[in-house]
Amino acid sequence: MLSKEEIKAQIIKALSTKAPKPICPICQNDKWKVADGYVVLPVSPNPREIHMGGRIHPLVAVSCSKCGNTHLINLITLGFKPEELPNLKVSEDVEPKQ
């Protein structure tokens, strides 16, 4: 299993190919941090229902280090293949930082 820092480095590398120098639209800061865990957004065919255990959007949260503005970035759109996602698992021994 990869370390948390190795996983973050892979995500940052993928992000930098899509957005080489992202600027926060709120405070104009250019320093960002990647969350220690993931956000899983369920996909439902009905806008009034949640289907647990169905399709998802695998996302990583990226936050401005100055104001906290947070963006959810889709890991598949970043270039990770669905079969690679299990390799990005963060150790469950560590509580994700808020």
C-alpha positions in Angstrom: 0.0 0.0 0.0 1.2 3.5 -0.9 1.8 6.0 1.9 -0.5 9.0 2.3 2.2 11.3 1.0 2.8 9.1 -2.1 -0.9 9.1 -2.9 -1.1 12.9 -2.5 2.0 13.2 -4.8 0.2 11.2 -7.5 -3.0 13.3 -7.2 -1.0 16.6 -7.2 0.9 15.4 -10.3 -2.3 14.6 -12.1 -3.8 17.9 -11.0 -0.8 19.9 -12.3 -1.3 18.4 -15.8 -4.9 19.7 -15.9 -4.4 23.0 -14.0 -0.7 23.9 -13.8 -1.1 27.0 -11.6 -4.5 27.2 -10.0 -5.5 30.4 -8.4 -8.2 30.6 -5.7 -11.1 32.6 -7.1 -11.9 34.0 -3.7 -8.6 35.2 -2.2 -6.2 34.8 -5.2 -3.9 32.5 -3.2 -2.0 29.9 -5.2 -1.3 27.4 -2.4 -3.6 24.4 -2.1 -3.8 21.3 0.0 -5.2 17.8 -0.8 -7.5 16.1 1.7 -6.3 13.0 3.6 -9.4 11.1 2.4 -12.0 11.0 -0.4 -15.5 12.2 -1.0 -17.9 9.7 -2.6 -20.9 11.2 -4.4 -23.6 8.7 -5.1 -25.3 8.8 -8.6 -29.0 8.3 -8.8 -31.3 8.0 -11.8 -34.0 9.9 -9.7 -33.2 13.4 -8.4 -35.4 12.7 -5.3 -33.7 9.4 -4.2 -30.3 8.3 -3.1 -29.2 4.8 -4.2 -26.6 3.5 -1.8 -24.3 0.9 -3.2 -24.8 2.0 -6.8 -22.7 4.2 -9.1 -20.5 6.9 -7.6 -18.3 9.8 -8.5 -14.9 9.2 -6.8 -13.7 12.7 -5.7 -10.8 14.3 -3.9 -11.2 17.5 -2.0 -8.7 20.2 -2.7 -8.7 23.3 -0.4 -7.2 26.8 -0.6 -4.6 27.0 2.2 -5.5 30.6 2.9 -9.3 30.9 2.9 -10.5 27.2 2.8 -12.3 27.4 -0.5 -12.8 23.8 -1.4 -13.2 22.1 -4.8 -14.2 18.5 -5.4 -12.1 17.0 -8.2 -13.2 13.8 -10.0 -10.4 11.2 -9.9 -11.5 9.5 -13.1 -11.4 12.9 -15.0 -7.9 13.4 -13.5 -6.8 10.3 -15.4 -7.0 7.6 -12.7 -8.6 4.4 -14.1 -11.4 2.8 -12.0 -9.2 -0.3 -11.4 -6.4 2.0 -9.9 -8.7 3.5 -7.3 -8.1 0.7 -4.7 -4.4 1.6 -4.9 -5.2 5.1 -3.7 -6.7 3.9 -0.4 -5.5 5.9 2.6 -4.7 3.8 5.7 -7.7 3.5 7.9 -5.5 3.8 11.0 -5.3 7.5 10.5 -8.3 9.8 11.1 -8.8 12.2 8.1 -7.9 15.8 9.0 -10.7 18.4 8.6 
